Amino acid sequence: MPVRPLKDKDKYYPGSPFGDKPPEEMMALAGPGTVTAIQGLSGPIVEREVQAGHAMYLPQDAMKHVDAYFEYRQLVGDSDGGMLLNEREYEELREKASDPSRRLWVFWVESESGLECKAVGPASSCFCGHRYREHTWADYPETGKLKCKMAGCPCQAYSYVPVKGSGDLRCSTCRQSYLDHDKKTKKCNRGKGSFTSSYSCSCNSSYDRHHTAVQTQQERELSGKATATPWMQSAASSGLPTAHMGGISGFTALADGIDRALAGLEPGILAKRFPDAEVLGITLSPQQAERAGNLAKEQGLTNVRFQVMDALNMEFEDNSFDMVWACESGEHMPDKKRYVEEMARVLAPKGNMVVATWCERDPVPIFTAEERKTLNFLYAEWTHPYFISLNKYKEYLEGTELLKEVDTADWTEQTLPAWRHSVWVGVWSPWYWLKVTFRKGPGAFIGFLREVYTLEKFHKSMVSGLMVYGMMRAVKK
């Protein structure tokens, strides 16, 4: 469907190319039941089949009702038991949500460092199986309790679970879903101890080393923690859904929260963990280097800098760095062997190397025609030169003859939720993509749809075992 920017005179929204009314040819094609006139609206609701599927054109003033529905869902969820709150109850809830003095700061926190890894939103899951919005967030400033409101649920305190959409988190002991454990005690219903998981957060710590932290606005100010940190401000200015600017519009837009690292808004994890070290990042993109530098400044980091450099021909002297960390860059390298050799060369004796990258499965048995077709699609869509197996990377690492204690691990299971999350953010933030479309044209939205399709195809490749998320570490001799 052709899209142009919305004009003030338009009655059709969002992005309708028809201005005041649908064109005569569309009205002529409309069959019985496809034009609906509703009293009080500036124009009819028109439905028809188009090449891309089913299209519905709404008068602009009808969208306020759609917005009201989504707002209600985000504030109330399923806690109304299927019976809409009355007007007085709902307005009281809205007032509490829009009162900045009642803001709650809810994060999934790495217990040792205190790093606030994930910001919780209305649709974020609790260990009890219900959403954050279905807990007593509106009463927390008075009660100090974030209990589940769903009938019969024994949950007494919201506990974040890092799952997205239909994703799952399984116990490392009994291999059962978190939903198969007691909602209050987290003990396994099959008598195999309490829930534990090897799930790894973007901060590299496990699920068991995190906890859910809740603070009121006053508590956060007294604790000296930031109430508008740069990564939150960056999220808002970038159009990402975040509630941390306050107010009801922020609350309802947050959806399933934001992972500060996965959103690309929290630079300098290594620089923060090693404040006395000098951290240097390299990239082939001048724009990426500039953006990373700006984000580091926003964080107040003075021990990190970024420069443009080819990872296959680094300009550093031998034995320059105590640690080399490479995250999801190997899949882009046209010469994987050279990539590994260069990292080993610049690593200092007794220094640590850690690599995270996408790998294909071992080539034995040989790839089927369907698997080869999928790999070729991924190469073309994301312009990757080629993938290699995790064992091939290990062969290259050991082949440098500079490294010892070479170890590899398949982290596909821990990584899968992040891929669902990438798709989920797009689904839950349609207004962001409409804004991008208005600014850059319909091609931008088509590109977004292709990206979602490719992410899903990649997800299925990981589930099937064709693709592997590989982790490697080694020490220089």
N, C-alpha and C positions, 0 to 999 in steps of 0.2 A: 504494500500500500504506500503510495507516495506521501511524504510527510513534509510539512513546512512549519516554520515557527508559528506559535499561536498569536493571533492578533486580538486586540481589545474588543473588536466588534464581533468576533466569532461567537457563535452559540454552540458550536460543537467542539468537543474536547475529549481526550487530549490529542493535539496535533492533527486534527481532522483537516484534510485538504479542501473541505467543502464550504468553509466560511459560515455564512448565515444559515444555510440549509443544504441538505443533500442534493446533488444535481438531479435534474429531471430524468436523466437516463437511469439513475439508480432507483428512483421512485417507480419508474416504469417497470423495472425488473423485479421490484419487490412483490412477492406473492402474498397470499392470505396469511395473516398472523405475523408478518414480518415488520409491520409498521404499528407501533403502539403509542397511542396518545394518552398522556397522563395529565390530569388537570393540575394546573399550577406550574408546569414546566414550560420553558420558552419554545420548545419544539418537540417533535415526536422522537421516540427511540426507534432506530431503523436497523434491521438485521439483514444480512445477506451473505451468501457464500462468495468468497474471493479466492484468488489463486493460492494464497498462503493458508487458507482455511476459512474459519467462520469469523466474520467481523460484525461488531456492534458499534453503532455510532450514537453517543450519548450527548444530549444537550449539556452545555457547560454547567448549568445550575443543578443538573442531576448528580454531578460528581460529588457535591457536598454530602449527599446521602451515602455514596460509596465510601467516602473518607470517614464518615461517622461510623459506618459498619466496622471498618478496619480499626478505628480508634477503640471502639467498644471491645472488639476481640482482643486487642493488645492489653487493655486495662483489666478486663474481666476474665477472658479465656473461657474455660468450661466450668468455672466455679459457681455459675448461676444455676447449675443443675438443669439447664434447658429452659428456664423461665427468666425472661428479661427482667433486669432490675427496674424498679419503677423510676420515674423521672427524678424524684427527690434523692433516692439512693445513689443513682448514677451521677448526679450533679455533685453530691458530696465527695464521691470518689474522684471525679475530675478535679475538683478544687484541691484535694490533697495531692494529686499528681502534679498539679501546676504550681504548687506552693514551693518556691526555691528553698525555703527554710526547712522543708520536710524531705529534702533530697536524701536518698540513700546511696552509699557507695558500696557496691557489692562486687567483689573480685575473687577470682581463683588465684591464690597466692602461693608462691614457692616458699615453704616454711623457713628454710635456713637463711636465704638471702633477703626475704621479704619482698621479692619482685612480684608486682601485680601483673600476672601473665594474661589473664582473660577478664574482660569486663562483662558482667552478667547482664542480660537483657530480658525482656518479658517472656520470650519463647525459650530461654535457656532451660535445659532439663535439670531436674533434681533427682537424687538417688531414689526417691519414692516413685519416680515415673511420671510425675506431673511437672508443669512448667513453673517458672518463677512467678508469673502473673497470677497463678492459682495459689499463692501463699499470701500471708497477711502483711504484705509490704506497706499497705496504707496505714496500718495501725502500729507499725514497728516503733516509731518515735516515742509512743506512750508505753508500749508493752515490752519492748526490747526482745520480742519473739517473732520469728519468721516461720510460723507453722503453716502446714498445708491446710487449705480450706475445703478440699474435696471430701465429700461424704465418706466416712469410714477409713480415711487414710490416717495412720498413726504417726506420720512424720511430724516431729516437733521442731525441726530446724532445717532450713533449706541447705542442701549440700550439692554443689555443682557437680555435674557429670559431663565430661568432654565428649558428648555425642551430638551429631547433627542430623536432623531429619529422621530417617528410618535407621540410622546407624546404631551400633550396639557397642557395649564395652563388656568384655568377658573377664571373669576372674582367672587369675593365673594358677590358682590352686585347684578349683573344681571345674574350670573351663565352661562354667555356665554364665549366662547373662547377669548383669547387675540386677535385673528385674526379678531374677530367681533367688534373691537374697532378701532377708528381713528388712523392711523399709525403715525400721527404727534402729535396730542394732547392727545391721549390715552382715549378720551371720548367714551362712549358707543354709538354705532350706533343706539341704540333703545332709546336713551335719558334718560338713568338711571345713569348719573354721570360718573366719571372717573374710570379707571380700578384700582382695588385693589385686593389683594389676601392674603389668610391666609397661603400660602405656607411657610413652615419652612425650612430654610437653615440648613446645618450641624452645623452652629455656634449657632443654636437655635433661631435666629432672623428671623422675617418674611420677605417676599418679599418687602414689603413697606419700610422696614428699610435699604434697600440696594440701591446702585447706581452704575453705570458703570463709572470707572475711567480710563482715558487714559493719559499716560505720554510718552514723548520722552526719549531717553537715557540721554540726557543732563538734562532734567527736573528731572528725577529720581535721578541722581547723586547729583544735587543741593539740592534736598529735603532731602538728607541724607538717602534715603531708599536703602536697599540692592539690588544689581544688580545680585547676585548669591546666594540667600538664601539657607540654608541647605535643606529645603524641596524640592526645585527645583533640587538641586544637587542629592539628594536621588532619586528623580524621574528618572533622567537621568541614574544614575548608576544602578537602578533597571530594566532598560529596558522599563520603561513606556514612552508613547509618550509625549514629552514636547518640547516646542519651546524656553524655556528660557535659553538655552545654546547659542542661537544666530545662525545666518546663515540660508541659505535656506533649508538645510536638516532638521533642527529643526522646521522651520516654517511649512513645508509640513507634518511633522510627527505628529504634535500636534493634528490634527483632531479637536475633539470637546472640547478641553481644559481639565483641570484637577481640580477636587475638592480636595483641600489640605487635608480635613478630610476624605472624602470617599476613597481617595487613600491610606490612612493609613500613610501619610508622614508628617503630621503636629501634633506632640504630644503636650500635655501640654496646651490645651485650658483653663482648669480650673486653672492651675498653672499661666498662663499669666493674667487671669482676676482677680486672687486673689494673687498678688505677695507677700503679707505679710503672707500668709497662708502656712501651710505645707501640701502637697498633697502626698498621698500614694496610689499606685495602686497594686492590687494583681492579680495573675494568677496562674494556675496550670502548666504552661509551662515555664521551665527555659529559653528556647530559646526566647520566647516572652518577658520575663522580661529583658533579656539581650539586645534584639533589642530596646525595649522601652527606656531603660536607655541610650543607645547610641544616639538615636534620641533626647532625652532630652538634652544631653550634646551638641549636634550640635546646639540646639536652645539657648544654654546658660542658661538653666533653672537650678537653684540651689535649688529650693524649692520643688522638686518632686523626689520621688524614687519609685522603684518597687521591689516587692519581691514575692517569690513563696509561696502560701498559699491556703488552701481549703476554699472556701467561705461558705461552710456548717459547718465548724468548725474553725472559725477565732480565732486567738490567742490573740486578743486585749481584753483589759478590757472593762467592761460595760461603756457606756456613754463616749466613747473615741473621737468621731468625731462630728464636727458641721454640717457636710453635708455628705451624702452618695449618690453617683451617680453610678447607675448600667446600663450599656448599652449593650443590646443584650447578656446577660449572662443567664437570666432566662430560656431560652429555652433549655440550656445545663444541667440544674440542675436536678438530679434524684429525689430530694425531694424539691418541690417548697415551701411547707409550712415552712420547716426548713430554706430555703434560705431567705424568708421574715423575719422570726423570728430573724435570726442572724443579718441582717441589722438593724432591729429595736433595737436589744440589744446594738450594739456598737454605735448607734446614741445618741448624747447628748440631754438632755432636751431642748426643743425649737429648736432643730436642724431640718434641712430639708432633706427629702429623695425624690429622683427622680429616676424613673425606666423606662427604655424603653426596650420592649421585644416583641417577636413574640407570638401571641395567636391564638387559634382556636376560632371559633364562639361559642356562647352558645349552649350547647348540646340539646336544645329544639327548634324546633323539632329534633328528633333523626337523626343522620348522615345517609345519604343514603349509599348504598353499594359502589357507585362510590366515594363519599366523603371519606369513610373509606379507600378505596383503595389508594386514593391520599395521605392521611395522612400517611399510612403505607409506601408508597414510599418515602416520605420526611423523615420519621424516619430512614429508612434504608440508604438512600443516604447521609444524613448529620449526621448520628449517633446521632440524638436527642432522648432522652429517651421518651418524650411525650410532648404535648402542653396542656395548660389549657386555659380557657376563661378569658377575661379581668375581668368579674364579679367575677370569682373564685379568681383571684388575689386580688380583692378588699375585698372579704370575708376573705382571709388570713391576709391582712393588718389590717383590723378592728379587727380580731380575736386575734391579739397580745395583745390587750388592752393597748398598749403603745403609740398608734398613734391617732392623731385627724386630722380633716380637710382632710380626705382621699378623693382624687379626681382622676378620671380616664378619659381618652379621647382616641378616635379612631383616629389615625393619618395615616390611610392607604392611604387616598387620597394624603397627602403630601409626603408620602414615595414612592409611585409607580414610580415616575420618576427616583429615584435612582436605582431601579432594572433594568429598561430599560437601564440606563447608564452602569451598570455592563456588560450587554450583548454587548452594543454598543462599549465599549472600546475594547473588544475582537475582534469584527468584524473589527474595524478600525486599529487594530495593529497586522496584520497577521505575520509580520516579527519577532515580539517579540516571538510569539508562535513557529515559525520555529526555532528560536534560542534555545528555551527551549527543543524542540523536538530533535535537534541535540545533545544537551548536555545530556539529560536524556532518550532519546529513544522514540519510537512511543507511548508508554504507556502514556507519559505525555500529548501528544496531544489528545489522546482518553479521558483522564481524563478531559481535558479542554472542549471537546465537551459535555461530560456528565454534567459538571458544567453548561454550557450554557443551556442545555436542562432542568436541574433541576431549574435553575433560571426562565426560561420561564414558567415552570409548577407552580412554586411558584407564579409568577406574575398573572397567570390565577386564581389561588386559591384566591388571594387578590381581583381580579376583581369580582369574583363570590361571595365573602363574606365568603368563607370557612376559610380563614386566615385573621387575623387582626393585625395591628401594634399598640400595646398598649402602652400608656403613663400613668404613675401614679405618684402622688406626695402626700406627707403627712408630718405632723409636729409631732415631739415627744412631748408628754404631759409634 
